[in-house]
Amino acid sequence: MCLVELDAAFYQYLLENQFRPLLNVAQCFGFLPYPFDFQRQAEVKNIVLQKMLTILNRTFGLAMIGTVLTCCVSLYVCYPSYMYEEDYPPVLNIAYHLENWLKIVTVLVAVLRSQTSTAYFRETVNSLVQIMVQYDQGWRIERKLASVATVSKRLSVVFLLDDFTIATGLYFIVEGAPATLINLCYIPPFIAIVINVLHYYALFGTISGIMSCSNDTLYGITVEGKKDRHRSCSGRKSNTKENDITTIDKLVRLHTALLHLTWKTNAHYGVLLLIIMLYSFIQISVILAELYFDNYDLPLVFVGICLTHAAVYFMFFLIIAHANHAIIMENERTLLLLLDINCIWNSELNGMVDYYFMQVSNLQDTHQACGMIKLDMQLVPNVIAVITSILFILMQFSDADRNQDIKTVYRLDNIYNISVET
């Protein structure tokens, strides 16, 4: 076997080893296709077992869709009072209905997208492996991947605790059968969102990690270039290596490939990201609105659990925004490093740097979801502003209704007193 194939096998093993738990859990629920290329190679002798696992992978995905659909319809037919509140403003009831049907849509899109995107996942893994082989600094990449995997595991624990708390606490405030149906409606879409957001974060964390390693190497070249310029100005002989041009060319080509992979990933996840963000936005708004309308009847512990649950949904926005922000910052760092390379002794290098600077800086729509929402840290304050505005509007409607009820009661009381006196 040639050295390139050995390197490719090593980096495939590195990806599998770091993200195996996330990969296996996603495949168990049908939110990632089975098998991946390295799983197929590892189990090449167990063809029958591989086919059985593939069938189970698709069966569990379809079972998730059927479970959510059946439970939602059952709740609407048998227990409609748990699906909406007639005493709440119409806007909030619309949010309830939209939230309920988005649960079905979330699971449906998450399963079908993964089961029909085997080629995308294969090409993505192969692209990452090829880029890592070309960069060829495994110790740096391994350290970055380990950091991303650690954060993913910690986030998964947080989400698991929140899911367990909500699912368990529901049985203390709702009777048996409706509680089970509500949990079966709630848990599958939550799992779908968590798995896809963590997978999205892991992929973007890997891309930004490789970019960071590449920029570290590029920074070393710029430092040496400054020393060479200082030697040239002082009349000393320059020790600049001629292979710096080749190295810079390779690093910027890899950087461009990573940006193209970023664009491809956002294009692939675009629809699902929009659904996840809309569902999370509605969940946060509904939770906060319910706490406002029922603030006199709820125990303090339940209020704390609801606020924590809303914070968990807000974390999805933070994770998506931070994953893109890390790549944006590394891209800006690359552009600054390219500008810092100004070689009076080599016009060829200057021309190459100018070309790649224009190529990298002119990439458009890399960090957008379906061309509709820009995915960067500006997403977070925008979400906060919209949620705050909606809550203020609901509070005004609620206060207006309460004042109207008070006036109505006062008028009826006056009418009753007048009738008694006469």
NULUMLUM-858467 format. One line per 8 residues: for each residue x, y, z of C-alpha. Coordinates in pm, whole numbers, plus 50000, padded with zeros to 5 digits. Each point is the difference from the previous one (the first is absolute). Last residue first. Layout:
NULUMLUM-858467
X/Y/Z | ...
END
This chain:
NULUMLUM-858467
41509/55045/54200 | 50298/49964/50233 | 50059/49639/49897 | 49996/50090/49629 | 50249/50281/50056 | 50233/49768/50196 | 49983/49736/49724 | 50076/50254/49727
50294/50130/50200 | 50136/49647/50047 | 49959/49927/49629 | 50193/50317/49921 | 50281/49910/50240 | 50019/49646/49863 | 50026/50135/49645 | 50265/50253/50101
50206/49726/50168 | 49965/49774/49695 | 50113/50284/49773 | 50300/50064/50223 | 50091/49630/49985 | 49963/49993/49622 | 50223/50308/49963 | 50258/49847/50234
50006/49682/49792 | 50030/50186/49671 | 50282/50209/50143 | 50176/49693/50136 | 49971/49826/49665 | 50156/50301/49824 | 50281/50018/50255 | 50065/49627/49957
50020/50038/49622 | 50250/50286/50025 | 50220/49810/50248 | 50005/49692/49776 | 50097/50213/49697 | 50280/50182/50185 | 50144/49682/50152 | 50003/49831/49658
50180/50297/49844 | 50248/50009/50289 | 50095/49636/49927 | 50007/50011/49618 | 50264/50273/50005 | 50240/49725/50110 | 49996/49857/49648 | 49760/49806/49781
49834/50245/49763 | 49639/49904/49945 | 49821/49977/49665 | 50251/49876/49739 | 49893/49641/50073 | 50179/50025/50336 | 50294/50236/49961 | 50369/49989/50088
50164/49946/49660 | 49768/50235/49814 | 50288/50169/49818 | 50369/49915/49951 | 50168/50321/49881 | 50256/50022/50284 | 50145/49656/49926 | 50052/50054/49626
50123/50358/50038 | 50256/49895/50259 | 50091/49697/49789 | 50090/50216/49702 | 50185/50263/50207 | 50204/49726/50170 | 50092/49844/49665 | 50110/50335/49856
50209/50076/50308 | 50161/49656/49986 | 50096/50047/49636 | 50134/50350/50070 | 50263/49858/50235 | 50261/50219/50174 | 49765/50277/50108 | 49796/49736/50180
49690/50134/50167 | 49834/49730/50205 | 49800/50190/50263 | 49702/50022/49768 | 49993/49620/49984 | 50013/49983/50379 | 49709/50244/50027 | 49796/49796/49751
50072/49679/50189 | 49895/50160/50329 | 49675/50113/49841 | 49934/49641/49890 | 50081/49875/50348 | 49752/50248/50148 | 49729/49901/49753 | 50060/49630/50073
49958/50056/50375 | 49692/50215/49936 | 49831/49718/49808 | 50022/49757/50291 | 49920/50281/50244 | 49673/50086/49823 | 49878/49641/49983 | 50099/49932/50362
49849/50326/50129 | 49672/49945/49816 | 49977/49648/50141 | 50084/50140/50344 | 49673/50194/49992 | 49818/49668/50011 | 50195/49910/50313 | 49924/50341/50154
49627/49936/49950 | 50037/49672/50187 | 50185/50175/50281 | 49721/50258/50023 | 49743/49721/50013 | 50190/49814/50273 | 50035/50318/50209 | 49628/50076/49968
49923/49644/50108 | 50215/50041/50310 | 49829/50331/50086 | 49656/49844/50004 | 49755/50117/49732 | 49658/50159/50063 | 50075/50374/50015 | 50237/50007/49702
49748/49830/49771 | 49976/50264/49722 | 50366/50105/50026 | 50137/49647/50030 | 49788/49896/49703 | 50142/50285/49792 | 50358/49903/50090 | 49942/49637/49902
49815/50091/49680 | 50271/50242/49884 | 50282/49755/50071 | 49821/49714/49823 | 49907/50220/49702 | 50364/50107/49951 | 50123/49642/50037 | 49754/49880/49733
50096/50284/49766 | 50373/49940/50058 | 49967/49626/49943 | 49785/50046/49688 | 50244/50254/49853 | 50295/49773/50083 | 49825/49707/49829 | 49949/50202/49683
50362/50120/49991 | 50178/49677/50104 | 50120/49917/49646 | 50067/50362/49900 | 50175/50064/50332 | 50216/49691/49940 | 50085/50096/49642 | 50100/50352/50104
50224/49861/50272 | 50151/49746/49757 | 50077/50287/49762 | 50164/50185/50289 | 50208/49690/50077 | 50109/49969/49636 | 50104/50367/50000 | 50208/49944/50314
50161/49693/49842 | 50093/50207/49695 | 50133/50273/50232 | 50219/49752/50185 | 50136/49836/49682 | 50093/50330/49835 | 50160/50123/50321 | 50208/49682/50021
50106/50014/49634 | 50106/50365/50035 | 50184/49921/50323 | 50193/49733/49806 | 50258/50263/49902 | 50125/50024/50355 | 50097/50344/50125 | 50352/50017/50141
50058/50361/49890 | 50356/50129/50003 | 50051/50306/50214 | 49982/50357/49869 | 49794/50133/50293 | 49691/50042/49780 | 50035/49647/49863 | 50042/49853/50349
49687/50181/50118 | 49810/49873/49699 | 50115/49648/50083 | 49884/50034/50362 | 49661/50120/49879 | 49975/49701/49765 | 50083/49761/50285 | 49711/50144/50200
49773/49974/49695 | 50093/49632/49955 | 49922/49922/50363 | 49664/50171/49963 | 49920/49775/49703 | 50065/49694/50216 | 49774/50136/50273 | 49743/50089/49733
49993/49640/49880 | 49947/49873/50355 | 49716/50248/50050 | 49843/49902/49669 | 50015/49633/50101 | 49824/50089/50325 | 49741/50215/49819 | 49911/49704/49778
49989/49752/50289 | 49786/50236/50207 | 49771/50041/49700 | 49948/49625/49979 | 49964/49956/50376 | 49757/50293/50026 | 49780/49864/49720 | 50004/49654/50161
49909/50160/50333 | 49716/50197/49838 | 49878/49691/49813 | 50004/49777/50307 | 49837/50258/50228 | 49727/50090/49751 | 49907/49639/49927 | 50004/49914/50371
49765/50291/50070 | 49778/49894/49710 | 49982/49642/50141 | 49944/50106/50368 | 49701/50236/49966 | 49724/49797/49837 | 50086/49683/50196 | 50012/50215/50315
49658/50150/49924 | 49855/49652/49940 | 50142/49870/50328 | 49873/50302/50192 | 49655/49963/49840 | 49977/49637/50124 | 50128/50054/50356 | 49854/50324/50136
50189/50328/49961 | 50187/50204/50264 | 50228/49741/50162 | 50034/49790/49681 | 50137/50303/49814 | 50289/50026/50244 | 50151/49679/49865 | 50001/50106/49633
50119/50352/50085 | 50280/49884/50228 | 50114/49721/49766 | 50014/50238/49702 | 50196/50258/50199 | 50245/49738/50124 | 50050/49865/49647 | 50057/50351/49859
50269/50074/50258 | 50166/49660/49943 | 49998/50057/49621 | 50167/50338/50053 | 50281/49838/50196 | 50049/49737/49730 | 50012/50260/49723 | 50253/50211/50195
50227/49698/50039 | 49971/49906/49631 | 50098/50354/49894 | 50307/49994/50226 | 50103/49654/49880 | 49966/50113/49639 | 50229/50297/50064 | 50268/49784/50167
49982/49743/49721 | 50044/50272/49738 | 50319/50126/50161 | 50149/49653/50041 | 49901/49901/49647 | 50192/50266/49814 | 49961/49886/49639 | 49815/50296/49847
49937/49794/49686 | 49887/49697/50202 | 49774/50222/50210 | 49843/50147/49687 | 49950/49654/49849 | 49838/49873/50320 | 49767/50300/50020 | 49899/49958/49637
49941/49625/50044 | 49780/50063/50306 | 49798/50261/49813 | 49969/49788/49685 | 49867/49703/50197 | 49761/50220/50197 | 49865/50157/49681 | 49967/49665/49819
49798/49852/50288 | 49761/50293/49990 | 49663/49830/49943 | 49983/49831/50342 | 50124/50313/50177 | 49752/50236/49837 | 49712/49755/50050 | 50067/49964/50372
50061/50365/50090 | 49723/50124/49768 | 49738/49771/50155 | 50119/50056/50358 | 49984/50378/49964 | 49673/49994/49801 | 49824/49796/50268 | 50114/50228/50281
49922/50300/49779 | 49638/49889/50007 | 49976/50042/50376 | 50193/50329/50008 | 49779/50152/49731 | 49688/49900/50193 | 50133/50147/50324 | 50122/50318/49827
49653/50050/49854 | 49868/49963/50355 | 50241/50270/50115 | 49881/50239/49731 | 49639/49929/50092 | 50057/50128/50358 | 49972/49735/50276 | 49672/49880/50150
49947/49738/49728 | 50326/49824/50085 | 50157/49766/49743 | 50129/49642/49960 | 49928/49872/50352 | 49633/50103/49982 | 49967/49797/49678 | 50031/49669/50190
49841/49724/49790 | 50007/50128/49641 | 50283/50257/50013 | 50201/49780/50235 | 49955/49696/49775 | 50106/50199/49691 | 50319/50111/50176 | 50070/49649/50129
49959/49837/49659 | 50217/50255/49819 | 50278/49989/50261 | 50010/49621/50008 | 49979/49958/49622 | 50296/50230/49937 | 50212/49829/50266 | 49902/49658/49863
50114/50107/49652 | 50344/50081/50139 | 50009/49678/50202 | 49921/49800/49687 | 50269/50175/49794 | 50274/49916/50250 | 49858/49652/50057 | 50023/49926/49626
50360/50124/49990 | 50083/49797/50310 | 49864/49686/49833 | 50198/50070/49683 | 50321/50044/50199 | 49938/49680/50195 | 49962/49808/49672 | 50316/50155/49854
50211/49921/50305 | 50338/49962/49825 | 50011/50365/49891 | 49934/50114/50353 | 50290/50245/50044 | 49985/50112/49637 | 49626/50069/50016 | 50043/50185/50328
50277/50211/49842 | 49774/50086/49707 | 49700/50091/50214 | 49730/49737/50051 | 49733/50095/50087 | 49829/50333/49937 | 49972/50266/50272 | 49681/50104/50182
49871/49642/50018 | 49978/49987/50380 | 50284/49748/50035 | 50198/50179/49728 | 50005/50325/50197 | 50109/49816/50315 | 50280/49824/49813 | 50137/50316/49839
49995/50202/50321 | 50180/49722/50187 | 50252/49943/49713 | 50105/50366/49967 | 50365/49989/50110 | 50078/49644/49891 | 49826/50026/49664 | 50172/50326/49908
50341/49866/50102 | 49938/49667/49825 | 49926/50189/49680 | 50315/50202/50060 | 50212/49686/50035 | 49841/49827/49700 | 50072/50305/49784 | 50362/50009/50122
50045/49631/49916 | 49844/50055/49658 | 50242/50287/49936 | 50294/49788/50119 | 49933/49727/49743 | 49863/49655/50091
END
